[in-house]
Amino acid sequence: MDIALALGGGGVKGIAHIGVLQALEQAGFRIRAIAGTSIGGLVGGVYAAGNSPLKILQTVQQLDMNLVYKRRAEDGPALLGHAGMVEVLNTLLHNRRFEDLEIPFACTAVDIHSHREVYLTKGDVIQAILATTAFPGVLPPQEHKEMLLVDGGVLDPVPVLLARKLAPNLPVLAVVLQPPPEDWDKIPEGDLITTTPLPIPSPLIQGFIRMRIGQAARIFIEAMDINSRMLTELRLHVDKPDFVLRPNVFRFGIFEPADPLVLFNAGKEIVEQKLGQIRDSFSWKGKLLRFLKADSSSTVLKILKSE
């Protein structure tokens, strides 16, 4: 069965996307288009270039987090840099352009100047990935023509419409890394003072988190995550993907150090658990049922009204 994917943002939790890709391949799905936001754009772009899910996982497992976020001379204002990430992406993408990819791919970013979402569909893939993953204040914004681009998740956490634009005639499977609204109050809260806010080099961790800037960064990231949850649900309600997968990665923070294999397995497991429902949803009967059950009020709005 041919499908299109919309891979959502979520920082380190996005390693689960790799497991989703692996399980979909094993189940016989043919991924004909990928739209990604933030980490979803990174994983989607690397996969669209022909890298297998297992190769991507192995690359992640071998990463030295002390080097990934090194700063470059040209990096803009941000706590961390892109030097190490560029090196890793070069080994996987080899200067690929969108036109050279094996699977149609696009990712989202937001232009700070115009306050608008931007679809990145042409040119250098690495530069596009740096833009879609440029978490405001944490990773450097990217200059592109007259625009200054940051993380696409600011406006579009799960790019369903972009996936439909790439493959208008295919069902869209959305992979969401945020929990459903009914589980928001079950997410464990971190310690804003003592929890490491970012995957920075370990010798600097203790000193960094004692600084006010470290505490401020942690609070800002938590606030962005809260905003992302609400925006995700509203966009899903409006954009209506054909099926939504939510890997069980909700206990992890956006920049929290985590075992890549645990996140990878979470992605695989959700596909295996929902496989029958996915196939039913993509059938003509599933499409008809979705149309008949369409409701004008979302779960999010119902929860808000009940408070």
C-alpha positions as CSV (number, residue, x, y, z in Angstrom):
1,M,0.0,0.0,0.0
2,D,1.3,3.4,-1.0
3,I,1.2,6.1,1.7
4,A,2.5,9.6,2.6
5,L,4.0,10.5,5.9
6,A,3.8,13.7,8.1
7,L,6.5,13.4,10.7
8,G,6.1,15.8,13.6
9,G,8.5,17.7,15.8
10,G,9.6,16.8,19.3
11,G,13.3,17.0,19.8
12,V,15.0,13.8,20.9
13,K,11.7,12.0,20.9
14,G,11.9,12.1,17.1
15,I,14.2,9.0,17.1
16,A,10.9,7.2,17.4
17,H,10.3,8.2,13.8
18,I,13.1,5.9,12.7
19,G,11.3,2.9,14.4
20,V,8.0,3.9,12.7
21,L,9.8,3.8,9.3
22,Q,11.3,0.4,10.0
23,A,8.0,-1.1,11.1
24,L,6.1,0.4,8.1
25,E,8.7,-1.1,5.7
26,Q,8.4,-4.5,7.4
27,A,4.6,-4.4,7.1
28,G,4.8,-3.8,3.4
29,F,3.8,-0.1,3.2
30,R,5.5,1.9,0.4
31,I,6.3,5.4,1.5
32,R,5.9,7.6,-1.5
33,A,6.2,11.0,0.1
34,I,7.4,12.5,3.4
35,A,6.8,15.9,5.0
36,G,8.6,16.7,8.1
37,T,8.8,19.4,10.8
38,S,11.9,19.9,13.0
39,I,13.3,16.4,14.0
40,G,10.7,15.0,11.7
41,G,12.3,16.9,8.8
42,L,15.7,15.7,9.8
43,V,14.7,12.0,9.9
44,G,12.5,12.3,6.9
45,G,15.2,14.0,4.8
46,V,17.8,11.5,5.7
47,Y,15.4,8.6,4.9
48,A,14.3,10.1,1.6
49,A,17.9,10.1,0.5
50,G,18.0,6.3,0.6
51,N,19.3,5.6,4.1
52,S,17.7,2.7,5.7
53,P,16.1,3.1,9.2
54,L,18.7,0.8,10.7
55,K,21.6,2.8,9.2
56,I,20.0,6.0,10.6
57,L,19.6,4.4,14.0
58,Q,23.3,3.2,14.0
59,T,24.4,6.7,13.2
60,V,22.4,8.2,16.1
61,Q,23.8,5.6,18.5
62,Q,27.3,6.5,17.5
63,L,26.9,10.3,18.0
64,D,29.1,12.1,20.4
65,M,26.8,14.7,21.9
66,N,29.8,16.6,23.1
67,L,30.5,17.4,19.4
68,V,27.1,17.5,17.7
69,Y,26.3,21.0,19.0
70,K,29.6,22.7,18.5
71,R,29.3,26.2,17.2
72,R,30.6,27.4,13.8
73,A,31.8,30.9,13.1
74,E,28.8,31.6,10.9
75,D,26.2,30.3,13.5
76,G,23.7,33.0,14.5
77,P,22.5,33.9,18.0
78,A,21.7,30.7,20.0
79,L,22.9,28.7,22.9
80,L,24.2,25.9,20.7
81,G,25.7,25.5,17.3
82,H,25.3,23.3,14.1
83,A,28.9,22.3,13.4
84,G,28.7,18.7,14.5
85,M,25.2,18.2,13.0
86,V,26.4,19.4,9.6
87,E,29.3,16.9,9.7
88,V,26.9,14.0,10.5
89,L,24.4,15.1,7.8
90,N,27.2,15.4,5.2
91,T,28.0,11.7,5.8
92,L,24.4,10.7,5.2
93,L,23.3,13.2,2.5
94,H,26.5,13.9,0.5
95,N,25.4,17.4,-0.6
96,R,22.1,16.1,-1.9
97,R,19.5,18.5,-3.3
98,F,15.8,18.0,-3.0
99,E,15.7,17.1,-6.7
100,D,18.2,14.2,-6.1
101,L,16.2,12.5,-3.4
102,E,14.8,9.0,-3.9
103,I,11.4,9.9,-2.2
104,P,9.6,13.2,-2.6
105,F,10.4,15.2,0.5
106,A,9.7,18.6,2.0
107,C,10.0,20.3,5.3
108,T,8.6,23.3,7.1
109,A,10.2,26.4,8.6
110,V,8.9,29.8,9.9
111,D,10.1,33.1,8.6
112,I,10.7,35.4,11.6
113,H,10.4,38.5,9.4
114,S,7.0,37.8,7.8
115,H,5.7,35.5,10.6
116,R,4.7,33.0,8.0
117,E,5.2,29.3,7.5
118,V,7.6,28.4,4.6
119,Y,7.6,25.1,2.7
120,L,11.2,24.1,1.8
121,T,11.0,22.0,-1.3
122,K,14.1,22.9,-3.4
123,G,17.8,23.4,-3.1
124,D,20.3,22.0,-0.5
125,V,18.7,19.5,1.8
126,I,21.1,20.0,4.7
127,Q,20.4,23.8,4.7
128,A,16.7,23.0,4.8
129,I,17.2,20.6,7.7
130,L,19.2,23.2,9.7
131,A,16.2,25.6,9.2
132,T,13.5,23.2,10.2
133,T,15.4,22.1,13.3
134,A,16.4,25.7,14.4
135,F,14.6,25.6,17.8
136,P,14.3,29.4,18.7
137,G,17.0,30.5,21.0
138,V,18.6,27.1,21.2
139,L,19.9,26.4,17.7
140,P,20.8,29.2,15.2
141,P,18.2,30.6,12.8
142,Q,19.1,30.2,9.1
143,E,19.2,33.0,6.5
144,H,17.5,32.1,3.2
145,K,17.1,34.8,0.6
146,E,15.4,37.6,2.4
147,M,14.1,35.3,5.2
148,L,15.3,34.3,8.6
149,L,14.1,30.8,9.3
150,V,13.4,28.9,12.5
151,D,11.9,25.6,13.5
152,G,8.8,24.8,11.5
153,G,7.1,23.5,14.7
154,V,6.4,27.1,15.7
155,L,3.4,27.1,13.4
156,D,3.0,23.6,12.1
157,P,4.1,20.8,14.5
158,V,2.8,18.0,12.2
159,P,2.8,19.0,8.5
160,V,-0.2,17.1,7.2
161,L,-1.1,19.7,4.6
162,L,2.4,19.6,3.2
163,A,2.3,15.8,2.9
164,R,-1.0,16.1,1.0
165,K,0.6,18.7,-1.3
166,L,3.4,16.2,-2.1
167,A,1.0,13.3,-2.7
168,P,-2.6,14.5,-3.2
169,N,-4.0,11.1,-4.0
170,L,-2.4,9.1,-1.1
171,P,-3.6,8.6,2.5
172,V,-1.5,10.6,5.0
173,L,-0.2,8.9,8.2
174,A,0.7,11.5,10.8
175,V,3.3,10.6,13.5
176,V,2.8,12.8,16.5
177,L,5.2,12.9,19.4
178,Q,3.0,14.9,21.8
179,P,0.5,13.1,24.0
180,P,-3.3,13.3,23.4
181,P,-5.1,16.0,25.5
182,E,-6.6,13.5,27.9
183,D,-3.1,12.5,29.0
184,W,-1.6,16.0,29.4
185,D,-2.0,15.9,33.2
186,K,-0.2,12.6,33.4
187,I,3.1,13.8,32.0
188,P,5.8,13.8,34.7
189,E,7.2,17.3,35.4
190,G,10.9,17.9,35.6
191,D,12.8,20.0,38.1
192,L,13.4,23.3,36.5
193,I,16.5,24.0,38.5
194,T,18.4,20.8,38.7
195,T,17.3,19.0,35.5
196,T,19.8,19.4,32.6
197,P,18.0,21.6,30.0
198,L,20.0,20.7,27.0
199,P,22.3,18.0,25.6
200,I,25.4,20.1,26.2
201,P,28.9,18.7,26.8
202,S,28.9,16.8,30.1
203,P,31.8,18.7,31.7
204,L,29.8,21.9,31.4
205,I,26.4,20.6,32.6
206,Q,26.6,21.3,36.3
207,G,27.9,24.8,35.9
208,F,25.5,25.6,33.1
209,I,22.3,24.5,35.0
210,R,23.3,26.7,38.0
211,M,23.4,29.8,35.8
212,R,20.2,31.8,35.4
213,I,20.5,31.5,31.6
214,G,20.3,27.7,32.0
215,Q,17.2,27.9,34.2
216,A,15.6,30.4,31.8
217,A,16.3,28.1,28.8
218,R,14.7,25.2,30.6
219,I,11.5,27.2,31.4
220,F,11.4,28.6,27.8
221,I,11.6,25.0,26.4
222,E,8.9,23.8,28.7
223,A,6.6,26.7,27.7
224,M,7.3,26.0,24.0
225,D,6.4,22.3,24.6
226,I,3.1,23.3,26.2
227,N,2.3,25.6,23.3
228,S,3.2,22.8,20.8
229,R,0.8,20.3,22.4
230,M,-2.2,22.7,22.0
231,L,-1.2,23.8,18.5
232,T,-0.7,20.1,17.4
233,E,-4.2,19.2,18.4
234,L,-5.7,22.2,16.7
235,R,-3.8,21.5,13.5
236,L,-4.7,17.8,13.5
237,H,-8.4,18.7,13.9
238,V,-8.3,21.1,11.0
239,D,-5.9,19.3,8.7
240,K,-7.4,15.8,9.3
241,P,-4.7,13.2,8.5
242,D,-6.1,9.8,7.6
243,F,-4.5,8.1,10.6
244,V,-2.5,9.3,13.6
245,L,0.2,7.4,15.4
246,R,1.5,8.5,18.8
247,P,4.6,6.5,19.9
248,N,4.8,6.2,23.7
249,V,7.6,8.7,24.2
250,F,5.7,11.3,26.3
251,R,7.9,10.8,29.4
252,F,10.9,12.2,27.6
253,G,11.8,15.9,27.3
254,I,12.5,17.6,24.0
255,F,16.3,17.8,24.8
256,E,16.5,15.1,27.4
257,P,19.3,12.6,27.0
258,A,17.7,9.2,26.2
259,D,18.7,5.7,24.9
260,P,18.1,5.8,21.1
261,L,17.1,2.2,21.1
262,V,14.3,2.8,23.6
263,L,12.9,5.5,21.4
264,F,13.3,3.5,18.2
265,N,11.5,0.6,19.8
266,A,8.6,2.8,20.8
267,G,8.2,3.8,17.2
268,K,8.2,0.2,16.0
269,E,5.8,-0.9,18.7
270,I,3.1,1.7,18.0
271,V,3.0,0.6,14.3
272,E,2.8,-3.1,15.3
273,Q,0.0,-2.3,17.8
274,K,-2.0,-0.3,15.4
275,L,-1.3,-2.2,12.2
276,G,-4.8,-3.5,11.7
277,Q,-6.4,-0.2,12.4
278,I,-4.0,1.5,9.9
279,R,-5.0,-0.8,7.1
280,D,-8.7,-0.5,7.9
281,S,-8.4,3.3,8.0
282,F,-6.8,3.4,4.6
283,S,-9.4,1.2,3.0
284,W,-12.4,2.8,1.2
285,K,-14.6,1.8,4.1
286,G,-12.4,3.5,6.6
287,K,-12.5,6.7,4.5
288,L,-16.3,6.6,4.4
289,L,-16.6,6.0,8.2
290,R,-14.3,9.0,8.8
291,F,-16.5,11.2,6.6
292,L,-19.7,10.1,8.4
293,K,-18.2,10.5,11.8
294,A,-16.8,14.0,11.2
295,D,-17.4,16.2,14.2
296,S,-17.1,20.0,14.2
297,S,-15.6,20.0,17.7
298,S,-12.2,18.7,18.6
299,T,-11.2,16.9,21.8
300,V,-9.1,19.8,22.7
301,L,-12.0,22.2,22.5
302,K,-14.2,19.9,24.5
303,I,-11.6,19.7,27.2
304,L,-11.2,23.5,27.3
305,K,-15.0,24.0,27.5
306,S,-15.3,21.5,30.4
307,E,-12.8,23.4,32.6
